[in-house]
Amino acid sequence: MATTQTTVPVKGDTLRRLRGYKTGGASFDDVLNEMMDEVPPASFVKEHLRRLHEEEKVRWDAVRSRLKL
């Protein structure tokens, strides 16, 4: 399967910073994907925080029991 490449306009300072994350034979695509894998999207964080505050707390032993761990 062929991949489509595109350009992403960034400021010169941003490009210099991004280059600092490239190591070995990593491409900019590799660097950006690794960063995105490490930092979840805001919608995920927002939902996680909502659950922490609004949903009933479940003890860890109850979770283990339910999952038969």
Backbone as a chain_set.jsonl record, in Angstrom:
{"seq": "MATTQTTVPVKGDTLRRLRGYKTGGASFDDVLNEMMDEVPPASFVKEHLRRLHEEEKVRWDAVRSRLKL", "coords": {"N": [[0.846, -1.182, 0.0], [0.694, 2.114, -0.934], [1.896, 5.072, 0.601], [0.624, 8.28, 1.288], [2.214, 11.336, 1.102], [2.655, 14.519, 2.635], [2.999, 18.06, 3.146], [3.68, 19.956, 6.058], [3.221, 23.053, 7.24], [5.448, 24.784, 9.307], [6.876, 26.982, 11.758], [10.212, 28.33, 11.598], [11.645, 28.093, 14.051], [10.181, 26.071, 15.27], [10.686, 23.925, 13.55], [13.442, 23.62, 13.957], [13.392, 22.799, 16.645], [11.929, 20.403, 16.36], [13.674, 18.899, 14.8], [15.54, 18.283, 16.725], [14.436, 16.125, 18.017], [14.707, 14.039, 16.317], [16.336, 11.032, 15.916], [18.912, 8.72, 15.041], [17.79, 6.828, 12.303], [15.254, 7.879, 12.219], [12.262, 9.233, 10.874], [10.549, 12.379, 10.298], [7.887, 11.774, 10.413], [7.938, 9.459, 11.999], [8.836, 10.592, 14.423], [6.771, 12.438, 15.056], [4.558, 10.695, 15.261], [5.363, 9.122, 17.438], [5.363, 11.064, 19.455], [2.626, 11.75, 19.484], [1.559, 9.324, 20.286], [2.402, 9.259, 22.894], [1.151, 11.404, 24.149], [-2.06, 11.745, 24.976], [-5.087, 12.634, 23.166], [-6.903, 15.674, 23.848], [-9.659, 15.216, 24.236], [-9.764, 12.618, 25.239], [-8.47, 12.9, 27.713], [-10.216, 14.697, 28.944], [-12.57, 13.117, 29.148], [-11.616, 11.075, 30.795], [-11.059, 12.498, 33.175], [-13.672, 13.317, 33.767], [-14.884, 10.849, 34.353], [-13.404, 10.13, 36.616], [-14.322, 11.981, 38.474], [-17.138, 11.772, 38.446], [-18.118, 9.124, 38.239], [-18.905, 6.089, 40.009], [-16.618, 4.876, 42.419], [-14.572, 1.972, 42.211], [-13.321, -0.707, 43.987], [-10.0, -2.073, 43.744], [-9.666, -4.829, 44.257], [-12.208, -5.759, 43.702], [-12.373, -5.327, 40.98], [-10.335, -7.039, 40.04], [-11.472, -9.467, 40.815], [-13.835, -9.511, 39.292], [-12.731, -9.648, 36.753], [-11.501, -12.0, 36.921], [-8.792, -12.252, 37.731]], "CA": [[0.0, 0.0, 0.0], [1.467, 3.345, -1.016], [1.505, 6.093, 1.563], [0.556, 9.633, 0.767], [2.998, 12.283, 1.882], [2.189, 15.891, 2.546], [3.843, 18.997, 3.869], [3.031, 20.625, 7.186], [3.959, 24.294, 7.462], [5.802, 25.125, 10.689], [7.838, 28.081, 11.874], [11.608, 27.898, 11.626], [12.007, 27.658, 15.403], [9.528, 24.779, 15.502], [11.427, 22.932, 12.779], [14.698, 23.387, 14.671], [13.068, 21.977, 17.823], [11.521, 19.083, 15.892], [14.893, 18.189, 14.383], [16.205, 17.811, 17.933], [13.813, 14.874, 18.424], [15.063, 12.993, 15.347], [17.554, 10.3, 16.235], [19.134, 7.589, 14.141], [17.146, 6.935, 11.001], [13.844, 8.246, 12.385], [11.717, 10.284, 10.004], [9.672, 13.303, 11.023], [6.652, 11.024, 10.636], [8.191, 8.618, 13.183], [8.913, 11.464, 15.601], [5.443, 12.965, 15.361], [3.706, 9.598, 15.729], [5.79, 8.764, 18.792], [4.863, 12.117, 20.351], [1.174, 11.635, 19.597], [1.279, 8.119, 21.063], [2.716, 9.548, 24.294], [0.255, 12.434, 24.679], [-3.406, 11.471, 24.475], [-5.853, 13.809, 22.747], [-7.61, 16.388, 24.924], [-10.966, 14.614, 24.482], [-9.538, 11.456, 26.095], [-8.165, 13.405, 29.051], [-11.455, 15.273, 29.468], [-13.451, 12.015, 29.525], [-10.999, 10.41, 31.944], [-11.304, 13.338, 34.355], [-15.099, 13.25, 34.084], [-15.135, 9.573, 35.013], [-12.811, 10.174, 37.956], [-15.121, 12.82, 39.362], [-18.568, 11.517, 38.424], [-18.524, 7.72, 38.311], [-18.686, 5.386, 41.271], [-15.3, 4.266, 42.571], [-14.613, 0.518, 42.35], [-12.097, -1.18, 44.618], [-9.174, -2.87, 42.861], [-9.946, -6.255, 44.456], [-13.46, -6.068, 43.013], [-12.036, -5.37, 39.545], [-9.603, -8.299, 39.83], [-12.432, -10.565, 40.956], [-14.728, -9.484, 38.125], [-11.974, -10.043, 35.566], [-10.896, -13.303, 37.239], [-7.314, -12.102, 37.713]], "C": [[0.888, 1.241, 0.0], [0.969, 4.349, 0.009], [1.535, 7.45, 0.891], [1.368, 10.543, 1.672], [2.454, 13.679, 1.648], [3.196, 16.787, 3.244], [3.021, 19.643, 4.97], [3.823, 21.899, 7.457], [4.192, 24.533, 8.954], [6.794, 26.284, 10.654], [9.248, 27.509, 11.947], [12.039, 27.395, 12.995], [11.402, 26.294, 15.723], [10.274, 23.672, 14.769], [12.759, 22.614, 13.46], [14.464, 22.515, 15.907], [12.726, 20.553, 17.414], [12.734, 18.26, 15.459], [15.641, 17.627, 15.584], [15.649, 16.482, 18.431], [14.156, 13.724, 17.478], [16.368, 12.338, 15.772], [17.677, 9.126, 15.28], [18.494, 7.832, 12.798], [15.685, 7.33, 11.073], [13.455, 9.352, 11.406], [10.911, 11.257, 10.864], [8.338, 12.618, 11.322], [6.796, 10.132, 11.877], [8.153, 9.454, 14.459], [7.529, 11.951, 16.005], [4.506, 11.878, 15.863], [4.075, 9.166, 17.138], [5.278, 9.787, 19.803], [3.354, 11.98, 20.564], [0.768, 10.394, 20.381], [1.477, 8.372, 22.551], [1.737, 10.528, 24.931], [-1.141, 12.203, 24.119], [-4.124, 12.765, 24.062], [-6.638, 14.401, 23.92], [-8.959, 15.739, 25.241], [-10.844, 13.383, 25.379], [-9.305, 11.901, 27.536], [-9.432, 13.955, 29.694], [-12.408, 14.177, 29.938], [-12.91, 11.273, 30.746], [-11.256, 11.203, 33.23], [-12.778, 13.323, 34.759], [-15.412, 11.965, 34.835], [-14.575, 9.559, 36.438], [-13.701, 10.92, 38.942], [-16.575, 12.38, 39.484], [-18.97, 10.06, 38.625], [-18.139, 7.097, 39.652], [-17.295, 4.749, 41.284], [-15.465, 2.762, 42.789], [-13.267, 0.082, 42.928], [-11.348, -2.113, 43.669], [-9.45, -4.362, 43.03], [-11.248, -6.675, 43.777], [-13.223, -6.169, 41.497], [-11.333, -6.688, 39.232], [-10.556, -9.492, 39.87], [-13.336, -10.651, 39.723], [-14.031, -9.973, 36.866], [-11.283, -11.401, 35.742], [-9.377, -13.268, 37.12], [-6.713, -12.655, 38.986]], "O": [[1.75, 1.382, 0.867], [-0.232, 4.461, 0.254], [2.375, 7.72, 0.032], [1.209, 10.507, 2.893], [1.873, 13.977, 0.604], [4.143, 16.302, 3.864], [1.816, 19.849, 4.826], [4.983, 21.827, 7.863], [3.26, 24.49, 9.757], [7.458, 26.526, 9.646], [9.445, 26.35, 12.313], [12.725, 26.378, 13.092], [12.038, 25.463, 16.37], [10.468, 22.589, 15.32], [13.155, 21.45, 13.526], [15.242, 21.603, 16.184], [13.179, 19.599, 18.046], [12.802, 17.061, 15.727], [16.309, 16.599, 15.47], [16.319, 15.781, 19.191], [13.92, 12.561, 17.806], [17.38, 13.013, 15.962], [16.681, 8.605, 14.777], [18.632, 8.909, 12.217], [14.945, 7.145, 10.107], [14.224, 10.279, 11.15], [10.63, 10.975, 12.029], [7.734, 12.859, 12.366], [5.886, 10.061, 12.704], [7.522, 9.075, 15.446], [7.162, 11.879, 17.177], [3.737, 12.111, 16.796], [3.195, 8.874, 17.948], [4.813, 9.42, 20.882], [2.867, 12.084, 21.69], [-0.253, 10.404, 21.068], [0.797, 7.768, 23.38], [1.521, 10.479, 26.142], [-1.387, 12.433, 22.935], [-3.804, 13.848, 24.552], [-6.988, 13.693, 24.864], [-9.364, 15.713, 26.403], [-11.729, 13.129, 26.196], [-9.88, 11.337, 28.466], [-9.689, 13.7, 30.871], [-12.995, 14.292, 31.015], [-13.675, 10.89, 31.631], [-11.628, 10.628, 34.253], [-13.099, 13.318, 35.947], [-16.124, 11.986, 35.839], [-15.208, 9.034, 37.353], [-13.816, 10.533, 40.105], [-17.189, 12.593, 40.529], [-20.059, 9.79, 39.132], [-17.193, 7.517, 40.319], [-16.855, 4.163, 40.295], [-16.393, 2.331, 43.473], [-12.211, 0.456, 42.42], [-11.959, -2.847, 42.893], [-9.467, -5.094, 42.04], [-11.378, -7.815, 43.329], [-13.818, -7.012, 40.826], [-11.689, -7.374, 38.274], [-10.453, -10.411, 39.057], [-13.568, -11.733, 39.185], [-14.641, -10.624, 36.018], [-10.584, -11.884, 34.851], [-8.763, -14.134, 36.496], [-5.494, -12.621, 39.158]]}, "num_chains": 1, "name": "protein.A"}
